[in-house]
Amino acid sequence: MDSEIALLAGTAGTTIATLLATDAWSGARNGVLALWRRVRPDDEEQVAAQLDTSRRDLLDARSDGDEEAECAS
């Protein structure tokens, strides 16, 4: 069971990272925050801030043509 959860978490992380730079980001962000609100409501604001920072960093890296920073985002 633990390996299945780890695989699911990895897949979710990859999907979220992919959506950071798309027009679908708003819906994905809201979905992630809804999940956090259910599981750990006290952390919702911190998670929202981290998601927003990650998106901003990724978009900045893309506009600067910085592929290394883009991969790190």
C-alpha positions as a LaTeX table, in Angstrom:
\begin{tabular}{lrrr}
\hline
Residue & $x$ (\AA) & $y$ (\AA) & $z$ (\AA) \\
\hline
Met1 & 0.00 & 0.00 & 0.00 \\
Asp2 & 2.79 & 2.47 & 0.85 \\
Ser3 & 4.41 & 2.03 & $-2.56$ \\
Glu4 & 1.06 & 2.70 & $-4.22$ \\
Ile5 & 0.64 & 5.92 & $-2.23$ \\
Ala6 & 4.20 & 6.98 & $-3.08$ \\
Leu7 & 3.52 & 6.34 & $-6.77$ \\
Leu8 & 0.27 & 8.31 & $-6.61$ \\
Ala9 & 1.99 & 11.21 & $-4.83$ \\
Gly10 & 4.77 & 11.24 & $-7.42$ \\
Thr11 & 2.29 & 11.25 & $-10.28$ \\
Ala12 & 0.27 & 14.02 & $-8.65$ \\
Gly13 & 3.41 & 16.09 & $-8.14$ \\
Thr14 & 4.41 & 15.71 & $-11.77$ \\
Thr15 & 0.94 & 16.66 & $-12.93$ \\
Ile16 & 0.87 & 19.74 & $-10.71$ \\
Ala17 & 4.28 & 20.82 & $-11.98$ \\
Thr18 & 3.07 & 20.44 & $-15.57$ \\
Leu19 & $-0.08$ & 22.46 & $-14.91$ \\
Leu20 & 1.87 & 25.34 & $-13.32$ \\
Ala21 & 2.54 & 26.85 & $-16.73$ \\
Thr22 & $-0.83$ & 26.26 & $-18.36$ \\
Asp23 & $-4.13$ & 28.09 & $-18.53$ \\
Ala24 & $-5.65$ & 25.24 & $-16.51$ \\
Trp25 & $-3.59$ & 26.30 & $-13.50$ \\
Ser26 & $-6.38$ & 28.15 & $-11.70$ \\
Gly27 & $-8.61$ & 25.09 & $-11.59$ \\
Ala28 & $-5.73$ & 22.81 & $-10.60$ \\
Arg29 & $-4.66$ & 25.23 & $-7.84$ \\
Asn30 & $-8.19$ & 25.37 & $-6.47$ \\
Gly31 & $-8.41$ & 21.57 & $-6.49$ \\
Val32 & $-5.12$ & 21.18 & $-4.62$ \\
Leu33 & $-6.20$ & 23.74 & $-2.04$ \\
Ala34 & $-9.58$ & 22.04 & $-1.60$ \\
Leu35 & $-7.76$ & 18.81 & $-0.81$ \\
Trp36 & $-5.47$ & 20.55 & 1.69 \\
Arg37 & $-8.47$ & 22.26 & 3.27 \\
Arg38 & $-9.96$ & 18.83 & 4.00 \\
Val39 & $-6.80$ & 17.15 & 5.23 \\
Arg40 & $-4.78$ & 19.95 & 6.86 \\
Pro41 & $-6.82$ & 23.16 & 6.95 \\
Asp42 & $-4.24$ & 25.01 & 9.04 \\
Asp43 & $-1.70$ & 24.67 & 6.20 \\
Glu44 & $-3.91$ & 25.96 & 3.37 \\
Glu45 & $-2.51$ & 29.51 & 3.28 \\
Gln46 & 1.09 & 28.28 & 3.32 \\
Val47 & 0.40 & 25.78 & 0.53 \\
Ala48 & $-1.35$ & 28.48 & $-1.54$ \\
Ala49 & 1.66 & 30.78 & $-1.13$ \\
Gln50 & 4.06 & 27.99 & $-2.13$ \\
Leu51 & 1.99 & 27.15 & $-5.22$ \\
Asp52 & 1.86 & 30.81 & $-6.26$ \\
Thr53 & 5.62 & 31.22 & $-5.76$ \\
Ser54 & 6.36 & 28.07 & $-7.74$ \\
Arg55 & 4.18 & 29.24 & $-10.63$ \\
Arg56 & 5.77 & 32.70 & $-10.63$ \\
Asp57 & 9.27 & 31.19 & $-10.56$ \\
Leu58 & 8.47 & 28.83 & $-13.43$ \\
Leu59 & 6.93 & 31.52 & $-15.60$ \\
Asp60 & 9.85 & 33.88 & $-14.89$ \\
Ala61 & 12.34 & 31.16 & $-15.81$ \\
Arg62 & 10.48 & 30.45 & $-19.04$ \\
Ser63 & 10.34 & 34.11 & $-20.03$ \\
Asp64 & 14.08 & 34.44 & $-19.31$ \\
Gly65 & 14.87 & 31.26 & $-21.29$ \\
Asp66 & 16.47 & 29.76 & $-18.18$ \\
Glu67 & 15.94 & 26.03 & $-18.69$ \\
Glu68 & 17.88 & 25.07 & $-15.55$ \\
Ala69 & 15.69 & 27.26 & $-13.34$ \\
Glu70 & 12.61 & 26.03 & $-15.18$ \\
Cys71 & 13.47 & 22.42 & $-14.34$ \\
Ala72 & 14.13 & 23.36 & $-10.73$ \\
Ser73 & 10.72 & 25.06 & $-10.35$ \\
\hline
\end{tabular}
